[in-house]
Amino acid sequence: MVKCIVYKDDYKYQLKKSYVIHIPISLSGPIHTDFICLETSGELTIKEGYAWSGATCAPDIPSIMRGSLVHDALYQLMRRSENGLDDNVHRETADRILEDICKKDGMWVIVAWLVYLVVHHFAAPAADPANKHPLKYRPNGCQQ
């Protein structure tokens, strides 16, 4: 009997050291997952081992990498069906956080604003709880 591997292929990068940032999101209760913790104070911890896709539809230049990490983690929390961030409430803030981090990391203001516009107008499906990344099974035809 062949054993299956189960994976997701939507990721390019893996965090090798936990990252902590304070963001302007306040919650009534904390959100904790295996790789992401968001406290009521706005302290966001993205744990070692977290995987993310980088900047979708943009080059992964140095000034976008940290912003894409934080943005992807926040969108992942929005995709949670239970105890997650409400995408109707927090998506605008997550998109502005991306823009702000990009500017702080040296991206030209106009380019950071364009990144915000593209994400804000085209990335809504990525925050939708119905849009979970499917699992893949290999070898072909293998199911667990």
C-alpha positions, 0 to 999 in steps of 0.5 A: 500500500502506498502512503499518501502525502498531503500538502498545500502548494500555495506557499513560497516562503517559510518563516524561520524565526517568529515575528511579533508586531503591534497592529491597529486591530482591537478584538474582544478576545484573542485569536490563536492558531498553530502559527498565528496569535493575535491578542486583544491589544493588537500584538500579532505573533507569527510563529516560526514555520508559518508559510505564506505566498509572498506578494501575489501579482507583484514581485517579491522585492525586499520592501514588500516581504514583511508586509506580505507576511503580515497581510497573508497572516491577517487574511488567513485569520479572516478565512477562519470560519470560527473565532477569526477576524471578520473580513467585513470589519478588518479587511480595510485595516489589513490592506492599510497595514500592508501599505504602511509596512511597505512604506516603512520598509522603503517602498515609494509612497506611490507604489505602496498606495498602488499595492494597497489599491490592487489588494483592496480591489482584487483580493476580497476572495482571499479573505473570504472564509469560503475560500480555503486552500484545498489539500492535495494528495500524492501520488495521483488518486491517493486519498486518506 
